Amino acid sequence: MLFSDSFFTVSKQAEVLFKDRGSKFYAFCYRLRSESEIKEKLLELKKQHPSATHQCYAWRLGPDKQAFRVNDDGEPSGTAGKPIFGQIQAHNLSNVLIVVVRYFGGTQLGVPGLIHAYRTAAAEAIALAGIEEEFILFEYRAEFGMDDTSSVMRLLKELDAKIISNNYHENNILVFHVKKQNSDTLEERMKELYRVKLKFITLV
């Protein structure tokens, strides 16, 4: 259940390089919305870095932050994916994927060294990507006649709604997004326009 009206995510894609005793750690930070996008990015990086020793990552999705995964990709358990995910948690992020691609430099770093390297690389990638607030949106469908058009459009403008599609058959049919924080007001005000049929579709 969503108790917040917004969440934090990274502002843009970023890439940084962290070096430690010959090993290179390339950290990639992405803003995305689905597991299919994550799979595409991981495959893309595999192709770009075919000779890398490890491709470790962590991700978290959704405004409720319930979907997440960490992967050590052959590094000692808890030394890679967990430190990366720790940075996602520390910055309270979601809809984010951080991948750290390692090229082994010939010197063993040990468990503390690995944890430090993966954590630092992830933190630097987040710092470069920047953080911004993303508002949770609800998608609605409204059906109404010509007599209610001006009232509906005025209300949507007042609540800063974004129209996704507009079709006209016998009635106007609008699909639009509105911030979760404005959804209660929208539903109450739409009740006053008793001829308007309003339907909640999904969380965006």
MDAnalysis code that builds the backbone (N, CA, C; Angstrom):
import MDAnalysis as mda
import numpy as np

u = mda.Universe.empty(612, n_residues=204, atom_resindex=np.repeat(np.arange(204), 3), trajectory=True)
u.add_TopologyAttr("name", ["N", "CA", "C"] * 204)
u.add_TopologyAttr("resid", np.arange(1, 205))
u.add_TopologyAttr("resname", ["MET", "LEU", "PHE", "SER", "ASP", "SER", "PHE", "PHE", "THR", "VAL", "SER", "LYS", "GLN", "ALA", "GLU", "VAL", "LEU", "PHE", "LYS", "ASP", "ARG", "GLY", "SER", "LYS", "PHE", "TYR", "ALA", "PHE", "CYS", "TYR", "ARG", "LEU", "ARG", "SER", "GLU", "SER", "GLU", "ILE", "LYS", "GLU", "LYS", "LEU", "LEU", "GLU", "LEU", "LYS", "LYS", "GLN", "HIS", "PRO", "SER", "ALA", "THR", "HIS", "GLN", "CYS", "TYR", "ALA", "TRP", "ARG", "LEU", "GLY", "PRO", "ASP", "LYS", "GLN", "ALA", "PHE", "ARG", "VAL", "ASN", "ASP", "ASP", "GLY", "GLU", "PRO", "SER", "GLY", "THR", "ALA", "GLY", "LYS", "PRO", "ILE", "PHE", "GLY", "GLN", "ILE", "GLN", "ALA", "HIS", "ASN", "LEU", "SER", "ASN", "VAL", "LEU", "ILE", "VAL", "VAL", "VAL", "ARG", "TYR", "PHE", "GLY", "GLY", "THR", "GLN", "LEU", "GLY", "VAL", "PRO", "GLY", "LEU", "ILE", "HIS", "ALA", "TYR", "ARG", "THR", "ALA", "ALA", "ALA", "GLU", "ALA", "ILE", "ALA", "LEU", "ALA", "GLY", "ILE", "GLU", "GLU", "GLU", "PHE", "ILE", "LEU", "PHE", "GLU", "TYR", "ARG", "ALA", "GLU", "PHE", "GLY", "MET", "ASP", "ASP", "THR", "SER", "SER", "VAL", "MET", "ARG", "LEU", "LEU", "LYS", "GLU", "LEU", "ASP", "ALA", "LYS", "ILE", "ILE", "SER", "ASN", "ASN", "TYR", "HIS", "GLU", "ASN", "ASN", "ILE", "LEU", "VAL", "PHE", "HIS", "VAL", "LYS", "LYS", "GLN", "ASN", "SER", "ASP", "THR", "LEU", "GLU", "GLU", "ARG", "MET", "LYS", "GLU", "LEU", "TYR", "ARG", "VAL", "LYS", "LEU", "LYS", "PHE", "ILE", "THR", "LEU", "VAL"])
u.atoms.positions = np.array([
    [0.841, -1.191, 0.000],
    [0.000, 0.000, 0.000],
    [0.880, 1.246, 0.000],
    [0.479, 2.261, -0.775],
    [1.273, 3.459, -0.919],
    [0.856, 4.523, 0.093],
    [1.781, 4.904, 0.966],
    [1.498, 5.940, 1.942],
    [2.137, 7.266, 1.547],
    [3.007, 7.237, 0.555],
    [3.703, 8.439, 0.120],
    [3.153, 8.927, -1.216],
    [3.335, 10.189, -1.505],
    [2.895, 10.765, -2.773],
    [4.011, 10.800, -3.809],
    [5.232, 10.479, -3.397],
    [6.363, 10.562, -4.308],
    [7.487, 9.647, -3.819],
    [8.512, 9.522, -4.634],
    [9.701, 8.769, -4.251],
    [10.892, 9.400, -4.960],
    [12.085, 8.941, -4.627],
    [13.293, 9.510, -5.221],
    [13.941, 8.520, -6.173],
    [14.479, 9.056, -7.251],
    [15.187, 8.251, -8.238],
    [16.333, 9.079, -8.794],
    [17.153, 8.485, -9.649],
    [18.262, 9.240, -10.231],
    [17.755, 10.107, -11.370],
    [18.459, 11.198, -11.613],
    [18.022, 12.159, -12.626],
    [18.382, 11.737, -14.042],
    [19.500, 11.046, -14.178],
    [19.985, 10.695, -15.517],
    [20.901, 9.490, -15.440],
    [21.274, 8.999, -16.596],
    [22.234, 7.901, -16.681],
    [23.632, 8.426, -16.372],
    [24.450, 7.603, -15.723],
    [25.811, 8.035, -15.400],
    [26.768, 6.847, -15.443],
    [28.028, 7.148, -15.692],
    [29.080, 6.122, -15.701],
    [30.327, 6.689, -15.037],
    [30.916, 5.927, -14.114],
    [32.154, 6.363, -13.463],
    [33.138, 5.192, -13.436],
    [34.403, 5.512, -13.223],
    [35.449, 4.496, -13.101],
    [36.141, 4.662, -11.758],
    [36.179, 3.565, -10.992],
    [36.910, 3.542, -9.727],
    [38.018, 2.495, -9.852],
    [39.240, 2.851, -9.419],
    [40.387, 1.942, -9.518],
    [40.915, 1.609, -8.131],
    [41.332, 0.361, -7.952],
    [41.930, -0.067, -6.685],
    [42.918, -1.196, -6.960],
    [44.200, -0.912, -6.709],
    [45.270, -1.903, -6.847],
    [45.211, -2.683, -8.164],
    [45.025, -1.948, -9.231],
    [45.047, -2.545, -10.560],
    [43.689, -2.946, -11.096],
    [42.731, -3.235, -10.226],
    [41.382, -3.582, -10.683],
    [40.619, -2.317, -11.076],
    [39.833, -2.432, -12.128],
    [38.995, -1.324, -12.581],
    [37.527, -1.678, -12.352],
    [36.811, -0.753, -11.760],
    [35.393, -0.938, -11.479],
    [34.609, 0.142, -12.228],
    [33.956, -0.260, -13.313],
    [33.120, 0.672, -14.075],
    [31.690, 0.594, -13.528],
    [31.212, 1.690, -12.986],
    [29.865, 1.714, -12.408],
    [28.911, 2.451, -13.339],
    [27.800, 1.811, -13.637],
    [26.772, 2.374, -14.510],
    [25.476, 2.534, -13.715],
    [24.877, 3.697, -13.822],
    [23.641, 3.989, -13.091],
    [22.553, 4.349, -14.093],
    [21.397, 3.686, -13.972],
    [20.301, 3.899, -14.914],
    [18.994, 4.190, -14.186],
    [18.205, 5.036, -14.794],
    [16.830, 5.261, -14.339],
    [15.909, 4.487, -15.269],
    [15.083, 3.606, -14.715],
    [14.192, 2.792, -15.539],
    [12.953, 2.389, -14.742],
    [12.055, 1.637, -15.405],
    [10.752, 1.398, -14.777],
    [10.324, -0.071, -14.753],
    [11.062, -0.936, -15.442],
    [10.591, -2.320, -15.554],
    [11.748, -3.309, -15.568],
    [11.427, -4.571, -15.240],
    [12.439, -5.619, -15.269],
    [12.900, -5.911, -16.692],
    [12.037, -5.714, -17.664],
    [12.443, -5.934, -19.056],
    [13.521, -4.930, -19.462],
    [13.403, -3.683, -18.992],
    [14.446, -2.684, -19.265],
    [15.752, -3.076, -18.589],
    [15.655, -3.613, -17.371],
    [16.846, -4.052, -16.645],
    [17.566, -5.147, -17.418],
    [16.824, -6.130, -17.905],
    [17.423, -7.226, -18.661],
    [18.127, -6.712, -19.913],
    [17.519, -5.724, -20.564],
    [18.120, -5.146, -21.765],
    [19.452, -4.469, -21.440],
    [19.476, -3.708, -20.342],
    [20.708, -3.007, -19.954],
    [21.816, -3.991, -19.576],
    [21.452, -5.037, -18.837],
    [22.452, -6.026, -18.430],
    [23.038, -6.740, -19.652],
    [22.185, -7.088, -20.598],
    [22.648, -7.744, -21.819],
    [23.524, -6.804, -22.643],
    [23.130, -5.551, -22.696],
    [23.889, -4.544, -23.433],
    [25.296, -4.390, -22.856],
    [25.393, -4.360, -21.535],
    [26.701, -4.222, -20.892],
    [27.557, -5.470, -21.076],
    [26.918, -6.640, -21.078],
    [27.652, -7.891, -21.342],
    [28.330, -7.836, -22.711],
    [27.600, -7.305, -23.676],
    [28.135, -7.216, -25.041],
    [29.246, -6.173, -25.118],
    [29.111, -5.085, -24.345],
    [30.101, -4.014, -24.377],
    [31.378, -4.384, -23.619],
    [31.243, -5.291, -22.637],
    [32.397, -5.671, -21.812],
    [32.535, -7.193, -21.759],
    [32.809, -7.822, -22.901],
    [32.848, -9.292, -22.949],
    [33.997, -9.906, -22.147],
    [35.058, -9.145, -21.927],
    [36.220, -9.701, -21.222],
    [36.262, -9.300, -19.744],
    [35.200, -8.664, -19.245],
    [35.172, -8.270, -17.832],
    [35.133, -9.509, -16.941],
    [35.702, -9.386, -15.743],
    [35.742, -10.507, -14.804],
    [34.385, -10.737, -14.146],
    [33.719, -9.653, -13.773],
    [32.427, -9.735, -13.090],
    [31.505, -8.601, -13.552],
    [30.209, -8.869, -13.508],
    [29.188, -7.840, -13.753],
    [28.191, -7.917, -12.600],
    [28.461, -7.173, -11.566],
    [27.639, -7.219, -10.355],
    [26.632, -6.072, -10.384],
    [25.481, -6.299, -9.771],
    [24.468, -5.247, -9.858],
    [23.459, -5.336, -8.719],
    [22.675, -4.272, -8.626],
    [21.524, -4.227, -7.721],
    [20.496, -3.291, -8.342],
    [19.224, -3.611, -8.121],
    [18.169, -2.728, -8.614],
    [16.979, -2.721, -7.665],
    [16.178, -1.675, -7.783],
    [14.934, -1.590, -7.029],
    [13.909, -0.847, -7.880],
    [12.681, -1.356, -7.878],
    [11.626, -0.800, -8.728],
    [10.372, -0.476, -7.925],
    [9.626, 0.486, -8.438],
    [8.298, 0.780, -7.912],
    [8.290, 1.807, -6.800],
    [7.223, 2.585, -6.717],
    [7.117, 3.585, -5.645],
    [7.046, 2.968, -4.257],
    [6.611, 1.702, -4.175],
    [6.563, 1.024, -2.871],
    [7.886, 0.335, -2.534],
    [8.822, 0.334, -3.481],
    [10.182, -0.200, -3.291],
    [10.207, -1.685, -2.914],
    [9.177, -2.419, -3.288],
    [9.089, -3.828, -2.891],
    [9.826, -4.786, -3.824],
    [10.060, -4.370, -5.061],
    [10.747, -5.236, -6.027],
    [12.223, -4.855, -6.086],
    [13.100, -5.810, -5.791],
    [14.534, -5.521, -5.824],
    [15.308, -6.829, -6.008],
    [16.578, -6.667, -6.377],
    [17.449, -7.832, -6.522],
    [18.898, -7.394, -6.422],
    [19.747, -8.294, -5.895],
    [21.188, -8.057, -5.871],
    [21.881, -9.272, -6.487],
    [23.049, -9.049, -7.093],
    [23.771, -10.143, -7.747],
    [25.275, -9.922, -7.598],
    [25.966, -10.933, -7.054],
    [27.419, -10.854, -6.857],
    [28.212, -11.353, -8.059],
    [27.568, -12.047, -8.971],
    [28.191, -12.546, -10.199],
    [29.561, -13.179, -9.960],
    [29.635, -14.064, -8.992],
    [30.865, -14.810, -8.778],
    [31.810, -14.224, -7.742],
    [31.594, -12.994, -7.338],
    [32.389, -12.437, -6.244],
    [31.966, -13.133, -4.938],
    [32.815, -13.113, -3.905],
    [32.417, -13.705, -2.624],
    [31.071, -13.149, -2.153],
    [30.238, -14.013, -1.605],
    [28.878, -13.633, -1.225],
    [28.848, -12.389, -0.343],
    [28.026, -11.428, -0.731],
    [27.841, -10.223, 0.059],
    [28.857, -9.126, -0.168],
    [29.803, -9.345, -1.087],
    [30.860, -8.337, -1.284],
    [30.582, -7.367, -2.427],
    [29.571, -7.627, -3.234],
    [29.350, -6.787, -4.417],
    [27.907, -6.273, -4.504],
    [26.974, -7.188, -4.768],
    [25.580, -6.772, -4.917],
    [25.028, -6.066, -3.689],
    [25.366, -6.577, -2.520],
    [24.850, -5.992, -1.269],
    [25.387, -4.581, -1.027],
    [26.701, -4.330, -1.186],
    [27.185, -2.951, -1.037],
    [26.583, -1.988, -2.062],
    [26.370, -2.484, -3.277],
    [25.739, -1.639, -4.294],
    [24.311, -1.297, -3.861],
    [23.583, -2.325, -3.431],
    [22.199, -2.107, -2.989],
    [22.159, -1.206, -1.755],
    [23.187, -1.307, -0.923],
    [23.262, -0.453, 0.256],
    [23.248, 1.022, -0.097],
    [23.864, 1.368, -1.224],
    [23.856, 2.763, -1.668],
    [22.487, 3.179, -2.199],
    [21.790, 2.248, -2.846],
    [20.418, 2.519, -3.284],
    [19.538, 2.802, -2.067],
    [19.707, 1.983, -1.022],
    [18.940, 2.173, 0.215],
    [19.329, 3.460, 0.929],
    [20.629, 3.736, 0.979],
    [21.118, 4.916, 1.690],
    [20.569, 6.208, 1.096],
    [20.351, 6.206, -0.215],
    [19.810, 7.393, -0.893],
    [18.303, 7.287, -1.104],
    [17.692, 6.209, -0.593],
    [16.242, 6.025, -0.647],
    [15.713, 6.070, -2.084],
    [16.383, 5.342, -2.970],
    [16.061, 5.386, -4.395],
    [15.192, 4.219, -4.831],
    [14.455, 4.454, -5.912],
    [13.740, 3.379, -6.596],
    [13.761, 3.669, -8.094],
    [13.266, 2.708, -8.874],
    [13.336, 2.797, -10.341],
    [14.780, 3.060, -10.784],
    [15.691, 2.272, -10.218],
    [17.108, 2.475, -10.496],
    [17.821, 1.129, -10.615],
    [18.784, 1.085, -11.510],
    [19.681, -0.062, -11.678],
    [21.110, 0.451, -11.607],
    [21.931, -0.191, -10.782],
    [23.356, 0.130, -10.734],
    [24.140, -1.143, -11.027],
    [24.962, -1.072, -12.039],
    [25.801, -2.202, -12.445],
    [27.260, -1.792, -12.289],
    [28.055, -2.660, -11.671],
    [29.494, -2.407, -11.562],
    [30.224, -3.535, -12.286],
    [30.891, -3.166, -13.356],
    [31.651, -4.109, -14.179],
    [33.109, -4.071, -13.724],
    [33.644, -5.235, -13.332],
    [35.017, -5.287, -12.815],
    [35.963, -5.983, -13.771],
    [37.127, -5.350, -13.938],
    [38.247, -5.975, -14.626],
    [39.327, -6.237, -13.574],
    [39.629, -7.500, -13.334],
    [40.589, -7.875, -12.295],
    [41.998, -7.414, -12.664],
    [42.687, -6.811, -11.685],
    [44.008, -6.247, -11.958],
    [45.172, -7.085, -11.490],
    [44.897, -8.297, -10.969],
    [45.983, -9.180, -10.578],
    [46.245, -9.252, -9.092],
    [45.681, -8.305, -8.342],
    [45.876, -8.300, -6.883],
    [44.556, -8.566, -6.180],
    [44.549, -9.544, -5.295],
    [43.340, -9.830, -4.529],
    [43.060, -8.674, -3.560],
    [41.817, -8.232, -3.508],
    [41.461, -7.109, -2.645],
    [40.959, -7.560, -1.278],
    [40.561, -8.834, -1.171],
    [39.996, -9.308, 0.088],
    [38.564, -8.830, 0.250],
    [37.874, -9.426, 1.208],
    [36.456, -9.073, 1.417],
    [36.269, -7.599, 1.741],
    [36.997, -7.020, 2.708],
    [36.806, -5.589, 2.997],
    [37.105, -4.703, 1.783],
    [38.149, -5.067, 1.036],
    [38.510, -4.278, -0.146],
    [37.447, -4.326, -1.219],
    [36.867, -5.497, -1.442],
    [35.802, -5.629, -2.441],
    [34.570, -4.822, -2.037],
    [34.186, -4.954, -0.782],
    [33.018, -4.208, -0.296],
    [33.231, -2.705, -0.488],
    [34.416, -2.232, -0.119],
    [34.729, -0.806, -0.271],
    [34.680, -0.379, -1.733],
    [35.259, -1.198, -2.623],
    [35.327, -0.847, -4.040],
    [33.936, -0.773, -4.669],
    [33.115, -1.788, -4.427],
    [31.779, -1.797, -5.034],
    [30.890, -0.700, -4.435],
    [31.012, -0.488, -3.129],
    [30.227, 0.565, -2.483],
    [30.632, 1.947, -3.010],
    [31.933, 2.178, -3.120],
    [32.424, 3.476, -3.575],
    [32.046, 3.744, -5.026],
    [32.193, 2.732, -5.868],
    [31.841, 2.893, -7.282],
    [30.360, 3.231, -7.430],
    [29.506, 2.528, -6.687],
    [28.064, 2.785, -6.750],
    [27.739, 4.183, -6.246],
    [28.362, 4.597, -5.154],
    [28.110, 5.922, -4.582],
    [28.524, 7.028, -5.545],
    [29.659, 6.844, -6.220],
    [30.127, 7.858, -7.165],
    [29.214, 7.942, -8.391],
    [28.679, 6.797, -8.814],
    [27.753, 6.801, -9.947],
    [26.466, 7.542, -9.592],
    [25.960, 7.309, -8.389],
    [24.747, 8.008, -7.948],
    [24.998, 9.508, -7.849],
    [26.153, 9.877, -7.308],
    [26.488, 11.293, -7.173],
    [26.526, 11.988, -8.530],
    [27.077, 11.299, -9.529],
    [27.152, 11.879, -10.870],
    [25.780, 11.935, -11.530],
    [24.965, 10.911, -11.307],
    [23.629, 10.864, -11.921],
    [22.701, 11.916, -11.332],
    [22.877, 12.242, -10.051],
    [21.982, 13.187, -9.398],
    [20.693, 12.511, -8.956],
    [19.993, 13.148, -8.035],
    [18.764, 12.586, -7.469],
    [17.627, 13.591, -7.627],
    [16.444, 13.090, -7.962],
    [15.276, 13.958, -8.054],
    [14.032, 13.242, -7.546],
    [13.047, 14.030, -7.194],
    [11.785, 13.504, -6.699],
    [10.868, 13.180, -7.872],
    [10.274, 11.999, -7.849],
    [9.313, 11.614, -8.883],
    [7.952, 11.410, -8.221],
    [6.959, 12.121, -8.719],
    [5.632, 12.034, -8.129],
    [4.893, 10.794, -8.635],
    [4.198, 10.131, -7.736],
    [3.386, 8.971, -8.097],
    [2.151, 9.466, -8.844],
    [1.878, 8.846, -9.980],
    [0.752, 9.261, -10.819],
    [-0.323, 8.180, -10.864],
    [-1.559, 8.626, -10.920],
    [-2.694, 7.739, -11.149],
    [-3.244, 8.023, -12.539],
    [-3.641, 6.946, -13.227],
    [-4.242, 7.102, -14.557],
    [-5.745, 6.915, -14.464],
    [-6.487, 7.834, -15.066],
    [-7.945, 7.799, -15.055],
    [-8.493, 7.879, -16.472],
    [-9.757, 7.447, -16.582],
    [-10.518, 7.599, -17.824],
    [-11.797, 8.358, -17.485],
    [-12.050, 9.421, -18.232],
    [-13.261, 10.220, -18.011],
    [-14.080, 10.273, -19.294],
    [-15.374, 10.027, -19.170],
    [-16.286, 10.096, -20.316],
    [-17.367, 11.125, -20.006],
    [-17.599, 12.033, -20.950],
    [-18.532, 13.125, -20.694],
    [-19.015, 13.745, -22.006],
    [-20.135, 14.433, -21.928],
    [-20.721, 15.097, -23.085],
    [-20.165, 16.497, -23.284],
    [-20.577, 17.134, -24.359],
    [-20.075, 18.460, -24.704],
    [-20.391, 19.485, -23.626],
    [-21.534, 19.348, -22.969],
    [-21.941, 20.340, -21.966],
    [-20.976, 20.393, -20.777],
    [-20.269, 19.295, -20.526],
    [-19.351, 19.246, -19.382],
    [-17.889, 19.454, -19.770],
    [-17.628, 19.670, -21.041],
    [-16.241, 19.751, -21.507],
    [-15.451, 20.849, -20.810],
    [-15.988, 22.045, -20.761],
    [-15.246, 23.162, -20.177],
    [-14.997, 22.943, -18.689],
    [-15.967, 22.374, -17.980],
    [-15.804, 22.130, -16.539],
    [-14.726, 21.083, -16.285],
    [-14.744, 20.010, -17.088],
    [-13.743, 18.956, -16.926],
    [-12.351, 19.481, -17.238],
    [-12.216, 20.189, -18.344],
    [-10.907, 20.683, -18.746],
    [-10.360, 21.695, -17.740],
    [-11.234, 22.509, -17.177],
    [-10.818, 23.484, -16.182],
    [-10.305, 22.787, -14.921],
    [-11.006, 21.721, -14.513],
    [-10.591, 20.963, -13.336],
    [-9.253, 20.268, -13.561],
    [-9.086, 19.671, -14.726],
    [-7.826, 18.985, -15.025],
    [-6.656, 19.962, -15.048],
    [-6.891, 21.145, -15.584],
    [-5.838, 22.158, -15.598],
    [-5.497, 22.597, -14.182],
    [-6.522, 22.777, -13.367],
    [-6.334, 23.205, -11.977],
    [-5.509, 22.188, -11.188],
    [-5.715, 20.900, -11.487],
    [-5.019, 19.836, -10.761],
    [-3.745, 19.373, -11.466],
    [-3.348, 20.126, -12.491],
    [-2.088, 19.850, -13.193],
    [-2.063, 18.439, -13.781],
    [-3.202, 18.008, -14.333],
    [-3.293, 16.684, -14.950],
    [-2.682, 16.715, -16.351],
    [-2.192, 15.566, -16.787],
    [-1.614, 15.449, -18.121],
    [-2.486, 14.529, -18.958],
    [-3.020, 15.046, -20.050],
    [-3.896, 14.264, -20.923],
    [-3.051, 13.337, -21.794],
    [-3.391, 12.055, -21.768],
    [-2.666, 11.043, -22.537],
    [-3.329, 10.783, -23.886],
    [-4.663, 10.720, -23.884],
    [-5.381, 10.531, -25.138],
    [-6.745, 11.195, -25.049],
    [-7.248, 11.606, -26.202],
    [-8.538, 12.295, -26.273],
    [-9.282, 11.796, -27.508],
    [-10.377, 11.070, -27.280],
    [-11.179, 10.551, -28.389],
    [-12.612, 11.053, -28.282],
    [-13.219, 11.269, -29.414],
    [-14.606, 11.719, -29.412],
    [-15.436, 10.795, -30.297],
    [-16.436, 10.182, -29.683],
    [-17.411, 9.398, -30.436],
    [-18.769, 10.036, -30.151],
    [-19.582, 9.384, -29.385],
    [-20.811, 10.032, -28.941],
    [-20.499, 10.995, -27.797],
    [-19.494, 10.640, -27.002],
    [-19.027, 11.490, -25.909],
    [-17.529, 11.694, -26.013],
    [-17.021, 12.673, -25.256],
    [-15.579, 12.832, -25.109],
    [-15.054, 11.738, -24.193],
    [-13.932, 11.135, -24.553],
    [-13.279, 10.140, -23.698],
    [-11.829, 10.564, -23.522],
    [-11.503, 10.949, -22.298],
    [-10.151, 11.383, -21.975],
    [-9.452, 10.357, -21.098],
    [-8.199, 10.089, -21.389],
    [-7.352, 9.326, -20.487],
    [-6.265, 10.283, -20.028],
    [-6.058, 10.367, -18.726],
    [-5.115, 11.355, -18.211],
    [-4.430, 10.854, -16.946],
    [-3.310, 11.509, -16.631],
    [-2.555, 11.228, -15.407],
    [-2.694, 12.399, -14.454],
    [-2.809, 12.090, -13.179],
    [-2.834, 13.123, -12.148],
    [-1.985, 12.642, -10.977],
    [-1.332, 13.581, -10.310],
    [-0.518, 13.212, -9.151],
    [-1.393, 12.557, -8.084],
    [-0.826, 11.538, -7.433],
    [-1.552, 10.840, -6.375],
    [-2.076, 11.812, -5.320],
    [-1.290, 12.822, -5.007],
    [-1.677, 13.779, -3.974],
    [-2.902, 14.597, -4.367],
    [-3.221, 14.614, -5.665],
    [-4.399, 15.355, -6.144],
    [-5.579, 14.440, -6.458],
    [-5.397, 13.126, -6.284],
    [-6.422, 12.178, -6.724],
    [-7.720, 12.275, -5.914],
    [-7.611, 12.459, -4.605],
    [-8.826, 12.570, -3.779],
    [-9.646, 13.793, -4.179],
    [-8.958, 14.910, -4.400],
    [-9.646, 16.134, -4.838],
    [-10.313, 15.918, -6.180],
    [-9.610, 15.261, -7.095],
    [-10.171, 14.976, -8.411],
    [-11.466, 14.179, -8.291],
    [-11.443, 13.106, -7.528],
    [-12.611, 12.235, -7.421],
    [-13.787, 12.947, -6.757],
    [-13.491, 13.768, -5.748],
    [-14.565, 14.502, -5.078],
    [-15.172, 15.546, -6.000],
    [-14.345, 16.254, -6.715],
    [-14.841, 17.306, -7.620],
    [-15.580, 16.709, -8.808],
    [-15.139, 15.563, -9.277],
    [-15.822, 14.915, -10.394],
    [-17.222, 14.443, -9.999],
    [-17.414, 14.118, -8.728],
    [-18.745, 13.710, -8.264],
    [-19.760, 14.843, -8.429],
    [-19.282, 16.077, -8.331],
    [-20.152, 17.239, -8.508],
    [-20.620, 17.356, -9.958],
    [-19.775, 16.833, -10.878],
    [-20.157, 16.799, -12.298],
    [-20.806, 15.437, -12.542],
    [-22.051, 15.291, -12.087],
    [-22.693, 13.978, -11.976],
    [-22.851, 13.252, -13.300],
    [-22.782, 13.957, -14.412],
    [-22.926, 13.292, -15.714],
    [-21.593, 12.724, -16.214],
    [-20.492, 13.081, -15.535],
    [-19.171, 12.605, -15.945],
    [-18.909, 11.219, -15.339],
    [-18.494, 10.284, -16.187],
    [-18.143, 8.943, -15.719],
    [-16.633, 8.860, -15.565],
    [-16.186, 8.719, -14.324],
    [-14.751, 8.683, -14.034],
    [-14.355, 7.276, -13.583],
    [-13.277, 6.753, -14.162],
    [-12.815, 5.421, -13.812],
    [-11.307, 5.433, -13.571],
    [-10.888, 4.910, -12.415],
    [-9.464, 4.737, -12.156],
    [-8.954, 3.564, -12.978],
    [-7.820, 3.743, -13.658],
    [-7.280, 2.682, -14.501],
    [-6.113, 1.977, -13.833],
    [-5.070, 2.743, -13.496],
    [-3.885, 2.083, -12.940],
    [-2.954, 3.084, -12.288],
    [-1.998, 2.558, -11.567],
    [-0.904, 3.336, -11.021],
    [0.158, 3.454, -12.090],
    [0.677, 4.651, -12.289],
    [1.679, 4.857, -13.346],
    [3.078, 4.840, -12.729],
])
